[in-house]
Amino acid sequence: MAEMVRLINTLDTSKSGQIRELQVLKKMGREWIIWTKSTRAVLPSKAGGLHGDPFEYMEIEKGELLIRQSGGNAWKWGQTDRYKFKKGALELVSYQSIYGKPCEYWAHFSYTANKSKWNYKKVFEQCDTTSKKNKTQKEHFRFKLRKKITLENRYEEMIHVISPKLKQEIYF
């Protein structure tokens, strides 16, 4: 079945800018019908910090919906959500993020929902030295979220995860 995804600016605003509605449509005969929609899956238009709009792109790839967003100023961040249709809803199947600052560090988190598996990697950058070797921290752990994240309930509340060994925090 043909699918299409679109992002529409709504008339609603918040302190972080204009609220957008993500719509997933399916083709039925000659008509496109809205299959599901969410005003929570994409951050508001000014939530990207000095970079402004955090929305980069979205696409449907191999039956999964990808949404990429980023922002920041001196400290930068980026994240990619992947959703797949399961049990009547588009559920988050994976999440990847990166945040950091040049010449400080870059932290990478990845989450795979079906295995409750988290990977964390932090690479410290030293731009003012001749040493080419950067210090790296890594941790792999399992942590099950209390409830499934769907396209409809994304960002309903911020989720806070702390890695058990290195005590690194991620909010998403």
ChimeraX attribute file (.defattr): number of C-alpha atoms within 10 A of each C-alpha:
attribute: neighborCount
match mode: 1-to-1
recipient: residues
	/A:1	6
	/A:2	9
	/A:3	15
	/A:4	15
	/A:5	17
	/A:6	12
	/A:7	17
	/A:8	11
	/A:9	14
	/A:10	11
	/A:11	8
	/A:12	10
	/A:13	13
	/A:14	11
	/A:15	10
	/A:16	15
	/A:17	16
	/A:18	17
	/A:19	21
	/A:20	21
	/A:21	18
	/A:22	21
	/A:23	18
	/A:24	20
	/A:25	18
	/A:26	16
	/A:27	14
	/A:28	11
	/A:29	9
	/A:30	6
	/A:31	9
	/A:32	14
	/A:33	15
	/A:34	14
	/A:35	13
	/A:36	15
	/A:37	18
	/A:38	17
	/A:39	21
	/A:40	18
	/A:41	20
	/A:42	23
	/A:43	22
	/A:44	24
	/A:45	20
	/A:46	19
	/A:47	22
	/A:48	22
	/A:49	18
	/A:50	13
	/A:51	13
	/A:52	17
	/A:53	19
	/A:54	23
	/A:55	20
	/A:56	13
	/A:57	11
	/A:58	19
	/A:59	15
	/A:60	16
	/A:61	9
	/A:62	7
	/A:63	11
	/A:64	17
	/A:65	21
	/A:66	18
	/A:67	19
	/A:68	18
	/A:69	20
	/A:70	22
	/A:71	22
	/A:72	18
	/A:73	12
	/A:74	11
	/A:75	14
	/A:76	18
	/A:77	21
	/A:78	19
	/A:79	20
	/A:80	18
	/A:81	23
	/A:82	22
	/A:83	21
	/A:84	19
	/A:85	15
	/A:86	11
	/A:87	7
	/A:88	6
	/A:89	14
	/A:90	20
	/A:91	23
	/A:92	24
	/A:93	22
	/A:94	19
	/A:95	19
	/A:96	18
	/A:97	20
	/A:98	18
	/A:99	20
	/A:100	20
	/A:101	16
	/A:102	14
	/A:103	11
	/A:104	12
	/A:105	17
	/A:106	19
	/A:107	20
	/A:108	19
	/A:109	20
	/A:110	18
	/A:111	21
	/A:112	16
	/A:113	19
	/A:114	10
	/A:115	11
	/A:116	14
	/A:117	15
	/A:118	21
	/A:119	16
	/A:120	21
	/A:121	17
	/A:122	20
	/A:123	16
	/A:124	19
	/A:125	19
	/A:126	16
	/A:127	12
	/A:128	7
	/A:129	8
	/A:130	7
	/A:131	8
	/A:132	9
	/A:133	10
	/A:134	12
	/A:135	11
	/A:136	13
	/A:137	11
	/A:138	13
	/A:139	16
	/A:140	14
	/A:141	13
	/A:142	15
	/A:143	15
	/A:144	13
	/A:145	12
	/A:146	7
	/A:147	6
	/A:148	12
	/A:149	19
	/A:150	21
	/A:151	24
	/A:152	17
	/A:153	14
	/A:154	21
	/A:155	16
	/A:156	11
	/A:157	9
	/A:158	10
	/A:159	13
	/A:160	10
	/A:161	16
	/A:162	12
	/A:163	17
	/A:164	13
	/A:165	10
	/A:166	11
	/A:167	10
	/A:168	15
	/A:169	13
	/A:170	17
	/A:171	9
	/A:172	14
